[in-house]
């Protein structure tokens, strides 16, 4: 059985929202992490996705970076239970992912 849960992410770099970024939602696998869903960021750096889990597991959000931004990883969630939600149970996760700008900052006038 698998349980689906909505996940929201917000991607920031140097205090600014990052739109058109892709944040990966990952679960632990072996000694690493495996991507199970991706959320594209839009206005205000916000993105949404739905994940499905088949066992109790932790989740994290990961941004691979770009030519102008560093990689970034959120904190890891508490274990998400793989139980069928009832009308009184609702699982929802939110992550903040903070990257840094790389290289010289070019300011346009």
C-alpha positions as CSV (number, residue, x, y, z in Angstrom):
1,X,0.0,0.0,0.0
2,X,1.2,3.5,-0.7
3,X,0.2,6.8,0.8
4,X,0.2,10.1,-1.2
5,X,1.1,13.4,0.5
6,X,1.2,16.9,-0.9
7,X,4.5,18.7,-0.5
8,X,5.3,22.3,-0.9
9,X,8.8,23.9,-1.3
10,X,10.2,27.4,-1.3
11,X,13.5,28.1,-3.0
12,X,15.6,31.1,-2.0
13,X,19.0,32.4,-3.0
14,X,20.6,35.3,-1.2
15,X,17.3,36.3,0.3
16,X,15.5,36.4,-3.1
17,X,12.9,34.0,-4.4
18,X,14.1,31.7,-7.2
19,X,11.5,31.0,-9.9
20,X,12.1,28.4,-12.7
21,X,14.1,26.2,-10.3
22,X,13.6,22.5,-9.8
23,X,13.7,21.1,-6.3
24,X,13.9,17.3,-5.9
25,X,12.1,15.5,-3.2
26,X,14.2,12.6,-2.0
27,X,14.1,9.6,0.4
28,X,17.0,7.7,1.9
29,X,18.2,4.7,-0.1
30,X,21.2,2.6,1.0
31,X,24.0,5.1,1.8
32,X,22.5,7.9,-0.3
33,X,19.2,9.5,-1.4
34,X,16.8,8.8,-4.3
35,X,14.6,11.3,-6.0
36,X,10.9,10.4,-5.9
37,X,9.4,13.6,-7.2
38,X,10.3,17.1,-8.5
39,X,8.7,20.4,-7.9
40,X,9.3,23.3,-10.3
41,X,9.3,26.7,-8.6
42,X,7.2,29.6,-9.8
43,X,6.3,33.0,-8.4
44,X,7.8,33.6,-4.9
45,X,10.0,30.6,-5.3
46,X,7.1,28.3,-4.5
47,X,6.6,24.8,-5.9
48,X,4.3,21.8,-5.2
49,X,4.4,18.1,-5.8
50,X,2.7,15.0,-4.6
51,X,4.8,12.1,-3.2
52,X,3.8,8.5,-2.6
53,X,5.5,6.4,0.1
54,X,5.2,2.7,0.6
55,X,7.1,2.5,4.0
56,X,7.7,4.9,6.9
57,X,10.4,7.2,5.6
58,X,12.1,10.5,6.0
59,X,12.0,13.1,3.1
60,X,14.3,15.9,2.2
61,X,14.3,18.6,-0.5
62,X,17.4,19.0,-2.7
63,X,18.3,21.7,-5.2
64,X,21.1,20.8,-7.7
65,X,22.1,24.4,-8.2
66,X,22.8,26.2,-11.5
67,X,25.5,28.2,-13.1
68,X,24.7,31.1,-10.8
69,X,23.5,29.3,-7.6
70,X,25.0,26.7,-5.3
71,X,23.4,23.3,-4.4
72,X,21.2,23.3,-1.3
73,X,19.5,20.7,0.9
74,X,16.7,21.2,3.3
75,X,16.5,19.7,6.7
76,X,15.2,16.1,6.8
77,X,11.6,15.6,7.8
78,X,10.5,13.3,10.7
79,X,9.4,9.9,9.4
80,X,6.3,10.1,7.2
81,X,4.1,7.1,8.1
82,X,3.0,4.8,5.3
83,X,-0.5,4.3,6.7
84,X,-3.8,4.9,4.9
85,X,-5.0,8.4,6.0
86,X,-8.5,8.6,7.4
87,X,-10.8,11.6,7.2
88,X,-9.2,12.8,10.4
89,X,-5.6,12.2,9.2
90,X,-3.9,14.5,6.7
91,X,-0.2,14.5,5.9
92,X,1.4,17.6,4.4
93,X,5.0,18.6,4.2
94,X,6.7,21.9,3.5
95,X,10.4,22.6,2.9
96,X,12.6,25.7,2.7
97,X,15.7,25.3,0.5
98,X,18.2,28.1,0.7
99,X,21.0,28.4,-2.0
100,X,23.7,31.0,-2.4
101,X,24.7,32.9,-5.5
102,X,28.0,32.0,-7.0
103,X,30.5,34.2,-8.8
104,X,30.3,37.9,-9.1
105,X,27.0,39.5,-8.7
106,X,26.0,41.6,-11.7
107,X,23.6,44.4,-11.0
108,X,21.5,45.8,-13.8
109,X,20.3,49.4,-13.8
